[in-house]
Amino acid sequence: MEIRIAKKEDLGQLINILEQISQIHYESRPDIFKKKSKMQVKEDAIGIMNDKDKKVLVAIDNTSKIYGVLIYKIKEVKNHINLKESKILWIDELGVDEKYRGKGIGRSLMEEASIISKKLNCQRIELNCWDFNKKAISFYEKFGMSLQRRIMEKEI
């Protein structure tokens, strides 16, 4: 398994994994998440690939088959009224093809994100994880991540 920056020719395979991520969210919280068509996911993926602030890592085998994706950006906190200055590797998305989950692919992507964050002198890695996604929460906890804050809601 190799982890590398995504290339334009990876777009088709990326769309497949991003569709799976989108579907998990929509099925769990259709009151919040849109049901996206393949075309909408493709447009999102193109936007991500063209965003100079975002980086897309892919986990591939020797045939260039993509098994997983991690999308991140660097956030810097400066001149905040309450927060100390810091540099954070922010994970926008992490997804592994549903056929290959549980095989260490997500861990490999997270380990690469850790290496990158250290090289860039980040203080920490952060991400959002929806409360319904118990498997993801368990995965992140096994990776050593802990709860930092909560966003709470009340239906009106």
C-alpha positions in Angstrom: 0.0 0.0 0.0 1.3 3.4 -1.0 0.0 6.8 0.1 0.5 9.6 -2.3 -1.1 12.9 -3.4 -4.0 12.4 -5.8 -3.6 13.1 -9.5 -6.3 14.3 -11.9 -6.6 10.8 -13.4 -7.7 9.5 -10.0 -10.9 11.5 -10.1 -13.2 8.6 -11.2 -12.0 6.4 -8.3 -12.2 9.3 -5.9 -15.8 9.9 -6.8 -16.7 6.3 -5.8 -15.3 6.8 -2.3 -16.7 10.3 -1.9 -20.2 8.9 -2.9 -19.9 6.3 -0.2 -19.1 9.0 2.4 -22.0 11.2 1.2 -24.4 8.2 1.4 -23.5 7.3 4.9 -24.2 10.9 6.0 -27.4 11.2 4.1 -28.8 7.9 5.3 -28.0 8.7 8.9 -29.2 12.4 8.9 -31.4 13.2 5.9 -32.6 16.2 7.9 -29.1 17.7 7.5 -27.4 16.1 4.6 -28.4 16.3 0.9 -28.8 13.2 -1.2 -26.2 13.8 -3.9 -26.2 12.5 -7.4 -23.0 11.1 -8.9 -22.7 14.4 -10.9 -22.9 16.5 -7.8 -20.3 14.4 -6.1 -18.1 14.7 -9.2 -18.5 18.5 -9.1 -17.5 18.5 -5.4 -14.5 16.3 -6.2 -13.3 18.6 -9.0 -13.7 21.5 -6.7 -11.6 19.8 -4.0 -8.9 18.8 -6.5 -8.8 22.5 -7.7 -8.7 24.0 -4.2 -5.1 25.2 -3.7 -5.6 25.0 0.1 -6.7 21.4 0.2 -4.5 18.3 -0.3 -5.9 14.9 -1.3 -4.1 11.8 -0.2 -4.9 8.4 -1.7 -4.1 4.9 -0.6 -3.3 2.9 -3.7 -1.9 -0.5 -4.6 0.7 -1.3 -7.3 -2.0 -1.1 -10.0 -3.1 2.4 -8.9 -6.4 1.2 -7.5 -7.6 3.6 -4.9 -8.7 2.1 -1.6 -9.0 5.2 0.5 -8.8 9.0 0.6 -7.9 11.7 3.1 -8.6 15.3 2.4 -6.9 17.9 4.6 -5.9 21.5 4.8 -3.7 23.5 7.2 -5.5 25.9 9.5 -3.7 28.6 11.5 -5.2 30.4 14.5 -3.8 33.9 14.8 -4.9 36.9 16.8 -7.9 35.1 18.2 -9.6 36.7 21.2 -9.4 33.5 23.3 -7.3 30.9 21.5 -3.6 30.6 21.5 -1.9 30.8 18.1 -1.6 27.4 16.6 -1.2 25.5 13.4 -3.5 22.6 12.8 -3.8 19.9 10.2 -7.6 19.8 9.6 -9.1 16.6 8.1 -12.1 17.4 5.9 -12.8 13.9 4.8 -11.5 10.4 5.4 -13.0 7.5 3.6 -12.1 3.9 2.7 -13.9 2.0 0.0 -16.6 -0.1 1.9 -15.2 -3.3 0.4 -11.8 -2.8 2.0 -12.6 -1.4 5.5 -10.9 -3.0 8.5 -7.7 -3.7 6.6 -5.5 -0.8 8.0 -6.0 1.6 5.1 -7.6 4.3 7.2 -4.8 3.9 9.7 -2.2 4.2 7.0 -3.8 7.5 5.8 -4.0 8.8 9.3 -0.3 7.9 9.9 0.7 9.8 6.8 -1.4 12.8 8.0 0.6 12.6 11.3 3.9 12.6 9.4 2.8 15.6 7.3 1.6 17.5 10.4 5.0 17.0 12.1 6.9 18.1 9.0 4.7 21.2 8.9 5.1 22.0 12.6 1.4 21.6 13.4 0.5 21.3 17.1 -2.3 18.8 16.4 -4.7 17.1 14.0 -8.4 18.0 14.2 -11.6 16.8 12.5 -15.3 16.7 12.9 -17.0 13.4 13.3 -20.8 13.1 13.5 -22.1 11.4 16.6 -24.1 8.8 14.6 -20.9 7.5 13.1 -19.9 5.2 15.9 -17.5 3.2 13.8 -15.6 6.3 12.8 -15.5 7.5 16.4 -14.1 4.2 17.5 -11.5 4.3 14.7 -10.4 7.8 15.7 -10.2 6.9 19.4 -8.0 3.8 18.6 -5.8 6.2 16.6 -5.3 8.2 19.9 -7.7 11.1 19.2 -10.0 12.4 21.9 -13.1 14.5 22.2 -12.2 18.2 22.1 -15.6 19.9 22.0 -19.3 19.2 21.3 -21.8 20.9 19.0 -25.3 20.3 20.4 -28.7 20.7 18.7 -32.4 21.0 19.5 -35.0 20.5 16.8 -37.5 23.3 16.4 
